[in-house]
Amino acid sequence: MHKIKPSQIIALIIAIILYILSMFFGFYIVSGDSMEPSFYNGDEGVYLKGRYANVKEGDVVLVHDPDTDEGIIKRCIAVGGDT
């Protein structure tokens, strides 16, 4: 019978943790200067995946642009019911 080495167990645990984290978190790089001075071109960040209905004015959101198939980072300036 093949004995499992401690380094194999550690590698397996790390792989499982990274897989689980990739289900909930994503990575992005800011492209452009429209969010300055909060975010600069080339800034890197991590975002929480999912859809949220509780977006408030002033929140920063990452949305998918179907034309370019990329994420766009923007600040929410109005919410439903604002006139």
N, C-alpha and C positions, 0 to 999 in steps of 0.2 A: 504494500500500500504506500502511496506517495504522501510524504509528510509536507504539510503546508508551512512555508516559511513566514516568520513575522512580517517581513518586508512585503510579501504577497498580500497579506491581510490588510496592511496599511494602505497599499496601492488600491485594493478593492474598496476600502472604506472611503478613500479620497474620491475615487471614481463615482461612487454612489452619491456622495455629498454634492459633487459638481453637477451630476445629472439632475438631482432634485432642485438645486439652486437655479439651474437653467430653465426649469419649468416655471419659476416664479419671477425671475429677474432677467433683464436684458441689458445690453451694453450699447451705448451710442457715442458718436463723436459729433460735436456741434459743427455745422457747415454754414458759414455766412456770419454776418455781423448784425443781423436784425435784433438780436437779444442783448446786445451790449448795453449797459455795463454789467449785467447779471451773468451772462455767458459769452465767452469769446470764441471766435473761430478756432477750431482745433481742440477746444475743451472736451474732456472725456467724462462720461458719467454712467451711472447705473440707474435703471428705472424698474419699477414694479409693474409686471405685466398684468393685464386685466382691463375690465371696463368699469368705470366709476360714474355714478350718477350724482355724486355729491360735490361736483366741481364748483368752487366759489370764485368770485371775482378776485383777481390777483394770483390765482394758482397757476403754476407752470404745468403745461400738459405736453405730451408727446403723442402726435397723431400720425396716422399712416396716410401718405399721399399716393393714391392709386396710379397717378400719371407717371411718377418716377419710381414707384415701389420703394420709397424711402420714408423714414420717419422725419417729421417736422416738429421742432420744439417751439412753442409759442406760449405767451402769457394770456390768460383768460381776462378779457376786459369787460365782458357782460355775460349775464346768464339769462335763462328763460324768464320772461316777465319784465325785464328791463325795457324801458322806452327812452 
